[in-house]
Amino acid sequence: GGQPRNVQPFSDEDASIETMSHCSGFSDPASFTEDGPEVDEEATQEDLEYKLKGFIDLTLDKSAKTRQAALESLKSAFSSKILYEFIMERRMTLTDSIERCIKKGKSDEQCAAAGLACLLCVQMGSGIESEEIFKTLGPVLKKIVCDGTASVQARQACATCLGICCFIVTDDITELYSTMECLENIFTKAYQRDRDTNGVSSTHNTVLHISALLAWTLLLTICPMNEVKKKIEMHLHKLPSLLSCDDLNMRIAAGETLALLFELARETDADFFYEDMELLTEKLRALATDGNKHRAKVDKRKQRSVFRDVLRAVEERDFPTEMVKFGPERMYIDCWVKKQTYDTFKEILGSGMQYHLQSNDFLRNVFELGPPVMLDAATLKTMKISRFERHLYNSAAFKARTKARSKCRDKRADVGEFF
């Protein structure tokens, strides 16, 4: 019954100032300043670790607000910097704190703890230590996901966390199948939506169904081929029903999952044939050209863009290759499996995705990038254009654009000069 601790609540802005002021400079290898003073990296690292130790202690605080702020600050640090050795020494303490927050916390705290659990496994990679973490947290996450009395947001965060941690950690095929079954039990309820007399509860749980479906799809990408065939037979005829859902994100999740299932089906069987192909392509084409006036323009644009790609995948076996740049490297996303994996980790790491692609051994193994490319500060300096040069270039480009536009807009311009 003592007085509450005098700890200021942390907003995102506070977290960025207090927590990350010492590590943001390392979140991007190209962020060395050209003319700034030399930075004592060792002292900065010690300072950062000291602050992180404080945040770990605060995850045990009596105040829920303080615990949540500490979890969010740790998430910011884990997503923007590789802290393997620091975490290795404290992994059991962190695991215990996360477990306690998920079990006893309210919705927001549970979401923050689940997000931190994902980042903890991303940092540790696939090893014995991560397996120990998942053995502790896996049952807790499953319990929340299946608990109808828990908040939908907490169940959604735990479903995502369950999928990602299992993807990173599990070598045990039985655990993989058990986790997929847990997620299937959630998203297959969305199949019944149209026949459900109480539409309110279905709509309320849509965000949970989407997260469970995407987490399940991620795990399907690492299943043995015989299991992939079984899952395709079970779900390929039912998934198209989700394309009629009122929720845009559910339609997109279902469409992208269908494209991925077709890709996997054709890999397992070159002569794969889908009976209802004509009906499915008709549905996909309608979504790719949707012009319903009652939908927002932004939603229509997003939907049309996604379903044009999905239609091409299903109908023509085609995938629009994307290029991702990070530092001096490039990665090509050339299939739906790779896209699903990239999108999942991008959602978790946010702006730290590029840094982790450069430095995180686990992620580099997942995307087959080889060992990290080591570049010294001098090389990075030569690669980075100075702020002054960038300003001059942008200024010149702006002037050129303005001139060209003025010329086109001027009705008195001589038409002949354009030919």
C-alpha positions in Angstrom: 0.0 0.0 0.0 2.9 2.4 -0.5 2.9 5.5 -2.6 3.1 4.8 -6.4 6.5 5.4 -7.9 7.0 8.8 -9.4 7.6 7.7 -13.0 6.6 9.9 -15.9 4.4 8.1 -18.5 6.2 7.4 -21.8 4.7 8.5 -25.0 6.1 7.5 -28.4 7.9 10.8 -28.5 9.3 10.3 -25.0 10.4 6.8 -25.9 12.2 8.1 -29.0 14.0 10.8 -27.0 14.7 9.0 -23.8 15.2 5.5 -25.0 16.4 5.7 -28.5 18.5 8.9 -28.5 21.6 6.7 -28.0 20.8 4.0 -30.5 19.0 5.8 -33.3 22.3 6.8 -34.8 23.1 3.1 -35.3 19.8 2.1 -36.7 21.0 3.0 -40.2 24.7 2.4 -41.1 24.5 5.4 -43.4 23.6 7.8 -40.6 27.2 8.8 -39.8 27.4 12.6 -39.7 29.9 14.2 -42.1 31.1 17.0 -39.9 30.1 15.9 -36.4 32.4 15.1 -33.5 33.8 11.6 -33.0 31.3 9.4 -31.1 32.6 7.1 -28.3 30.6 4.0 -29.3 31.6 2.0 -26.3 30.4 4.7 -23.9 27.2 5.1 -25.9 26.5 1.3 -25.8 27.1 1.3 -22.1 24.7 4.2 -21.6 22.1 2.4 -23.8 22.4 -0.8 -21.9 22.1 1.0 -18.5 18.8 2.5 -19.7 17.5 -0.8 -21.0 18.3 -2.5 -17.7 16.1 0.2 -16.1 13.3 -0.5 -18.5 13.5 -4.3 -17.7 13.2 -3.5 -14.0 10.2 -1.3 -14.7 8.3 -4.2 -16.4 7.8 -5.4 -12.8 6.4 -2.1 -11.5 3.1 -1.9 -9.7 1.7 0.7 -12.1 0.2 -0.8 -15.3 1.0 2.4 -17.2 4.7 2.3 -16.2 4.9 -1.4 -17.2 3.4 -0.8 -20.6 5.7 2.2 -21.2 8.7 0.1 -20.3 7.6 -2.6 -22.7 7.1 -0.1 -25.5 10.6 1.4 -24.9 12.2 -2.1 -25.0 10.3 -2.8 -28.3 11.7 0.4 -29.8 15.2 -0.6 -28.8 14.9 -4.2 -30.0 13.5 -3.2 -33.4 16.2 -0.6 -34.1 19.5 -2.3 -32.9 21.0 -5.8 -32.6 21.4 -6.5 -28.9 22.1 -10.2 -28.9 24.7 -10.4 -26.1 22.8 -8.0 -23.9 19.6 -10.1 -24.3 21.4 -13.4 -24.0 22.4 -12.5 -20.4 18.8 -11.5 -19.5 16.6 -13.7 -21.6 15.1 -15.6 -18.7 14.3 -12.3 -16.9 12.7 -10.9 -20.0 10.8 -14.0 -20.6 9.4 -14.0 -17.1 8.4 -10.3 -17.4 6.6 -10.9 -20.7 4.8 -14.0 -19.3 3.6 -12.1 -16.3 2.4 -9.1 -18.4 0.5 -11.3 -20.8 -1.1 -13.3 -18.0 -2.0 -10.5 -15.6 -2.0 -7.3 -17.7 -5.0 -5.6 -19.4 -5.4 -5.4 -23.2 -2.8 -2.7 -24.1 -0.2 -4.3 -21.8 -0.8 -7.7 -23.3 -0.4 -6.4 -26.8 2.9 -4.6 -25.9 4.2 -7.8 -24.2 3.3 -10.0 -27.2 5.0 -7.5 -29.5 8.1 -7.6 -27.3 8.0 -11.5 -27.3 8.2 -11.4 -31.2 11.2 -9.1 -31.1 12.9 -11.1 -28.5 12.7 -14.2 -30.7 13.8 -12.1 -33.8 16.9 -11.0 -31.8 17.7 -14.5 -30.6 17.2 -16.2 -33.9 16.6 -20.0 -34.2 18.5 -21.7 -31.4 18.2 -23.5 -28.1 17.7 -20.3 -26.2 14.7 -19.3 -28.4 13.2 -22.7 -28.0 13.3 -22.3 -24.2 11.6 -18.9 -24.6 8.9 -20.4 -26.8 8.4 -23.4 -24.4 7.5 -20.9 -21.7 5.5 -18.4 -23.7 3.8 -20.7 -26.3 1.2 -22.2 -23.9 0.4 -18.7 -22.5 -0.1 -17.3 -26.0 -2.3 -20.2 -27.0 -4.4 -19.8 -23.9 -5.1 -16.1 -24.6 -5.8 -16.8 -28.4 -8.4 -19.3 -27.5 -9.9 -17.4 -24.5 -13.2 -15.9 -25.6 -13.3 -13.6 -22.6 -10.0 -11.9 -23.4 -10.0 -8.7 -25.4 -10.0 -9.1 -29.2 -6.9 -6.8 -29.5 -4.9 -9.0 -27.0 -6.0 -12.2 -28.8 -5.0 -10.7 -32.1 -1.5 -9.7 -30.9 -1.0 -13.1 -29.3 -2.1 -14.9 -32.5 0.5 -12.9 -34.5 3.1 -13.5 -31.9 2.4 -17.2 -31.8 2.8 -17.5 -35.6 6.0 -15.5 -35.7 7.7 -17.2 -32.7 6.8 -20.6 -34.0 8.2 -19.8 -37.4 11.5 -18.7 -35.9 11.9 -21.3 -33.3 10.2 -24.6 -34.0 12.1 -27.6 -35.3 9.5 -29.9 -33.7 7.0 -30.7 -36.4 4.4 -31.7 -33.8 4.6 -28.3 -32.2 4.3 -26.7 -35.7 1.1 -28.6 -36.5 -0.3 -28.0 -33.0 0.2 -24.2 -33.4 -1.4 -24.2 -36.9 -4.4 -26.1 -35.6 -4.8 -23.5 -32.8 -4.8 -20.7 -35.4 -7.1 -22.7 -37.8 -9.7 -23.0 -35.0 -9.8 -19.2 -35.0 -9.9 -18.1 -38.6 -12.2 -20.9 -39.9 -15.0 -19.3 -37.8 -14.9 -16.6 -40.5 -16.1 -19.2 -43.0 -19.4 -19.4 -41.2 -19.9 -15.6 -41.2 -22.5 -15.5 -44.0 -24.5 -18.2 -42.3 -24.2 -16.7 -38.9 -27.4 -15.2 -37.6 -25.6 -12.9 -35.2 -23.4 -10.8 -37.6 -22.2 -8.4 -34.9 -20.0 -10.9 -33.1 -18.5 -12.0 -36.4 -17.7 -8.4 -37.4 -16.3 -7.7 -34.0 -13.8 -10.7 -34.3 -12.7 -10.0 -37.9 -9.4 -8.4 -36.9 -8.6 -11.6 -34.9 -9.6 -13.8 -37.8 -7.3 -11.8 -40.1 -4.3 -12.1 -37.8 -4.9 -15.8 -37.2 -5.2 -16.4 -41.0 -1.9 -14.5 -41.8 0.0 -16.2 -39.0 -1.3 -19.6 -40.2 -0.3 -18.8 -43.8 3.3 -17.9 -42.6 3.6 -21.3 -40.9 2.3 -23.1 -44.0 5.3 -21.8 -45.9 7.6 -24.0 -43.8 5.5 -27.1 -43.8 6.6 -30.3 -45.5 5.0 -30.7 -49.0 2.6 -33.6 -47.9 1.2 -31.4 -45.2 0.9 -28.4 -47.6 -1.2 -30.7 -49.9 -3.6 -31.6 -47.1 -4.0 -28.0 -46.0 -4.7 -26.9 -49.6 -7.4 -29.6 -50.0 -9.0 -28.4 -46.7 -9.0 -24.7 -47.3 -8.7 -23.8 -51.0 -12.5 -24.3 -51.6 -13.5 -22.4 -48.5 -11.2 -19.3 -48.6 -13.0 -17.7 -51.6 -16.1 -17.2 -49.3 -13.9 -14.6 -47.4 -13.6 -12.5 -50.6 -17.2 -11.3 -50.0 -16.4 -10.0 -46.4 -17.3 -6.4 -45.7 -13.9 -5.7 -44.2 -11.3 -4.6 -46.8 -8.4 -6.1 -44.8 -10.1 -9.5 -44.7 -10.7 -9.5 -48.4 -7.0 -8.6 -49.0 -5.7 -11.2 -46.5 -7.9 -13.9 -48.2 -6.8 -12.9 -51.7 -3.1 -12.9 -50.9 -3.5 -16.3 -49.1 -5.3 -17.7 -52.1 -2.4 -16.5 -54.4 0.1 -18.2 -52.0 -1.9 -21.4 -51.9 -2.0 -21.6 -55.7 1.7 -20.9 -55.9 2.4 -23.8 -53.4 -0.1 -26.1 -55.1 1.7 -25.7 -58.5 5.1 -26.3 -56.8 3.9 -29.6 -55.4 2.0 -30.6 -58.5 2.8 -29.1 -62.0 -0.5 -30.4 -63.3 -2.6 -28.9 -60.4 -6.2 -28.3 -61.5 -8.8 -26.2 -59.6 -12.4 -27.1 -60.4 -14.0 -23.8 -59.7 -11.4 -21.7 -61.5 -13.9 -19.8 -63.7 -16.0 -18.7 -60.7 -12.9 -17.7 -58.7 -11.3 -15.7 -61.5 -14.7 -14.0 -62.0 -14.7 -13.0 -58.3 -11.1 -11.8 -58.4 -11.7 -9.8 -61.5 -14.7 -8.1 -60.0 -12.5 -7.1 -57.0 -9.7 -5.9 -59.2 -12.1 -3.6 -61.1 -14.4 -2.7 -58.2 -16.1 0.7 -58.7 -18.7 0.7 -55.9 -19.5 4.2 -54.9 -20.2 3.4 -51.3 -16.5 2.5 -50.7 -13.8 5.0 -50.0 -11.5 5.9 -52.9 -8.4 5.0 -51.0 -9.8 1.6 -50.1 -10.9 1.0 -53.8 -7.4 1.9 -55.0 -5.7 -0.4 -52.5 -8.1 -3.3 -53.3 -7.8 -3.0 -57.0 -4.0 -2.9 -56.8 -3.8 -6.0 -54.7 -6.4 -8.0 -56.6 -4.8 -7.2 -60.0 -1.7 -9.0 -58.7 -3.7 -11.9 -57.1 -5.6 -12.4 -60.4 -2.4 -12.5 -62.4 -1.0 -15.1 -59.9 -4.1 -17.4 -60.1 -4.8 -17.0 -63.8 -1.3 -16.5 -65.3 1.1 -17.8 -62.6 2.8 -14.5 -62.6 4.2 -12.4 -59.8 5.2 -8.7 -60.0 8.8 -8.7 -58.7 9.6 -6.0 -56.1 13.0 -4.7 -55.1 13.9 -3.8 -51.5 17.0 -1.7 -50.9 18.9 -1.7 -47.6 22.3 0.0 -47.3 24.4 -1.0 -50.3 22.4 -4.3 -50.8 19.3 -5.2 -52.9 16.8 -8.0 -52.4 14.3 -9.1 -54.9 10.9 -10.4 -53.8 9.9 -12.7 -56.6 7.2 -15.0 -55.2 4.2 -14.9 -52.8 6.0 -17.0 -50.1 8.8 -14.4 -49.9 6.3 -11.5 -49.9 4.3 -13.0 -47.1 7.4 -13.5 -45.0 8.8 -10.1 -45.7 5.4 -8.3 -45.0 5.2 -10.2 -41.6 8.6 -9.1 -40.4 8.1 -5.6 -41.8 5.0 -5.3 -39.7 6.9 -6.3 -36.5 10.1 -4.4 -37.1 8.7 -1.3 -38.8 11.4 1.2 -39.7 14.1 -1.2 -38.2 13.5 -3.7 -41.0 16.3 -2.4 -43.2 18.8 -2.4 -40.4 17.8 -6.0 -39.4 18.1 -7.2 -43.0 21.7 -5.8 -43.0 22.7 -7.1 -39.6 20.4 -9.9 -38.3 21.8 -13.3 -39.1 18.5 -15.0 -38.7 16.7 -12.8 -41.1 19.5 -13.0 -43.6 19.3 -16.8 -43.5 15.5 -16.6 -44.0 15.9 -14.5 -47.2 19.1 -16.3 -48.2 21.3 -13.1 -48.1 24.4 -14.8 -46.8 26.6 -13.3 -44.0 26.3 -9.6 -43.2 28.3 -7.2 -45.4 30.8 -5.5 -43.2 31.5 -1.9 -44.2 33.7 0.5 -42.2 32.8 4.1 -41.4 35.1 5.5 -44.2 33.4 3.4 -46.9 29.9 4.4 -45.6 30.9 8.1 -45.7 32.0 7.9 -49.3 28.7 6.2 -50.2 26.6 8.9 -48.6 25.9 12.2 -50.4 26.4 15.2 -48.1 23.4 17.2 -47.0 24.6 20.3 -48.9 25.1 18.3 -52.2 21.6 16.8 -51.7 20.1 20.2 -51.2 21.8 21.5 -54.4 20.5 18.5 -56.4 16.9 18.8 -55.1 17.0 22.6 -55.7 18.1 22.2 -59.3 15.5 19.4 -59.9 12.8 21.6 -58.5 13.7 24.5 -60.7 13.7 22.3 -63.8 10.3 20.8 -62.9 8.8 24.3 -62.4 10.2 25.6 -65.7 8.8 22.6 -67.6 5.4 22.8 -66.0 5.2 26.6 -66.5 6.0 26.1 -70.2 3.3 23.5 -70.6 0.7 25.6 -68.8 1.5 28.9 -70.6 -1.2 29.2 -73.3 1.0 31.7 -75.2 3.8 29.1 -75.7 4.5 28.3 -79.3 3.1 24.8 -80.0 5.8 24.3 -82.7 8.6 24.2 -80.2 7.4 21.0 -78.7 7.9 19.1 -82.0 
